[in-house]
Amino acid sequence: MRKLMLLLLMFASLMLSACSLLEKANSSLEYVNQATEHINNLSDFAEQAPRMIQDASLNSEAKQELENRLNSLKKDIEHFNLTKAPSVAKDIHQQLVEKNKLLLQEINQVVDNGHLSLDKIQNSQLLNTINDVTSLINRINSLGL
């Protein structure tokens, strides 16, 4: 009877540790998906931005659309920075947060008092910083393996 109880206890212990591993894997996969979506949003903006900036210099509706897009991007960045990363992704998440903080500073510099300054955005490092962030995608994707 003791052997049976010991065996059941060992089995239960193994099951709990397996559940813990599964939970960590799910957490990592969820983070990879969130980070990938975040980077894809930044990448999409970086691809569209040169055209949007050019259009914004020609008409006020396009300028308002670009301003709205930057404000939306700012909210997305702030939201992502609050994401809790699994332990396996702590380092990469910290790098993303640091780059995101630079992006926020750059967005704040080009959107002055709630209004987009075309001169400032054309001379900013915003797109270069976004490209720096997107370069982290391979490291993030390797977390999901």
Secondary structure, 3 states (H helix, E strand, C coil): CHHHHHHHHHHHHHHHHHHHHHHHHHHHHHHHHHHHHHHHHHHHHHHHHHHHHHHHHHCHHHHHHHHHHHHHHHHHHHHHHCCCCCHHHHHHHHHHHHHHHHHHHHHHHHEECCEECHHHHHCCCHHHHHHHHHCCHHHHHHHCC
